[in-house]
Amino acid sequence: MASHDLKLSAGARAVINQWIRVKEGMTICIVTSAVHKEECEYLEKEAELAGGIPTILMVEQEGIHVGAYFDANPDIFLPYDVIIGASDYSIITTKAAERALSTGKKVLSLPLSTSTSRSMLSYDFMFMDPVEARITAETAIGMIGKAETVHITTRSGTSLTISIKDRPVSYFNGNFWPRHPFSSASFEIYCPIVENSMEGTLICDGSFGYIGKVKEPVRIEWKNGRIVSIDDSEEGKRLKAYFETYKDPEMYVAGELGIGLNELSRCVGECYIEDESTYGTFHIGVGRNIGLGGIHKASGHFDLVTWHPTIWFDQKLIMKDGSFVMPD
């Protein structure tokens, strides 16, 4: 077997056996498009080897609005035990995913988008130990407790204040857990932000989600939860132009706080899942957050990733310059 095939097989095997833990007779719907059909055939093969019953569901529309199809067909996933969203863009915040989860199904967000010819399944970050990520996440979440306010700074000038009052703090590590029926390839701690609460300045120096690495830091200002200004630099203009493609004013709302857990990830702008997973970064997810425990509806969701945060939850220091502060 060629090196290319071996790497894809290994990545698919990690998803099927280490993340989903497929069992005999489990029915699996793999949602994808023609762009990622080959990769999903590897997932299909590994699922069959594990005793599962996989089906590949091809979608015709690809792009930032792919979720519209699954909003219009909310019952499409009900025949399956597990749904894997493996197109370019996440389907986890769609009505179909929400309906599936409400009826006891499990959903894994596995958006395979990269800016290179290389498959995401072949990246090193796919092999981060889910157990190690879980231990880090659960330790940090235990320290966070019932915090209501988050304050985030970076040495480059970020200063943000966020309310998370009465919002759940949870994590993704590829696995499903009791009362945690959906997960993501993005290994992270996440929390839906109170939608009108974020105030302050973000100096974004990591990545702009789907559109890749930030070439020079961009200053973004928030007030009452909404973006009110973006730098007029070349990178700022690139970000503004991307926002405009959504044609939706609700995309400017801060909906999620995420903290990367994956020590094998690099934030280099080739794969947005890798970028937002990277240990030592945090991200602000803008737009829709209903699939994460929030109430904000928008036409999409993407993340602004920034390096080396210091993060306080109420009076508890959880991260210092990008490293978790763990109890002795």
BELWOUR-V100588 format. One line per field, one symbol per residue. phi: phi as a letter, one per 40 degrees, with the letter a starting at -180 (. if undefined). psi: psi as a letter, one per 20 degrees, with the letter a starting at -180 (. if undefined). A space follows every 10 residues. Layout:
# BELWOUR-V100588
phi=???
psi=???
This chain:
# BELWOUR-V100588
phi=.cddcccccc cccccccccc fcbdgccbbb cabddbcccc cccdcccccc gcbcbcbcbc cbhcbccccc ccbccccccb cbbbcbccbc bccccccccc ccbgcbbbcb cccbcbcccd ccccccbdcd cccccccccc ccccfbdbbb bbbbcchcab bbcbdgbcba abagcbbdga cbaacccacb accdcbbcbh bbccbbabfc cgcccadbcb bbafgbcbab dccccccccd ccdcccfacc ccccbabbbc bccccbcbgc acccdccccg bbabcbgcbc cbhcbcbaca aabbbbcfcb bbbfbbcbbb fgbccccc
psi=pqgghggggg ghhggghhfh lprpippppo parhhkgggh hgggghgghi jrnqppopqh pqaijhihgi himijhihiq gpponkahqp jhjrhggggg hijjrqppol pjprjripqh iiqhiijpoh ggggggghgg hhhgckqhpp ppqqiiipoq pqpkpjqppa qpkhqqrpkm jqaqiooqpq ppqphkhpqb ppnpjerlch jaqphqqppp pqpkiqpiqp qkrghghggg hgghhhloii ijpoiqpqpq ioiiqpnjjh ohgggiippj rrqopqbpjh ijjajppria prqopqqlqp ppocjpohpo kjppoqq.
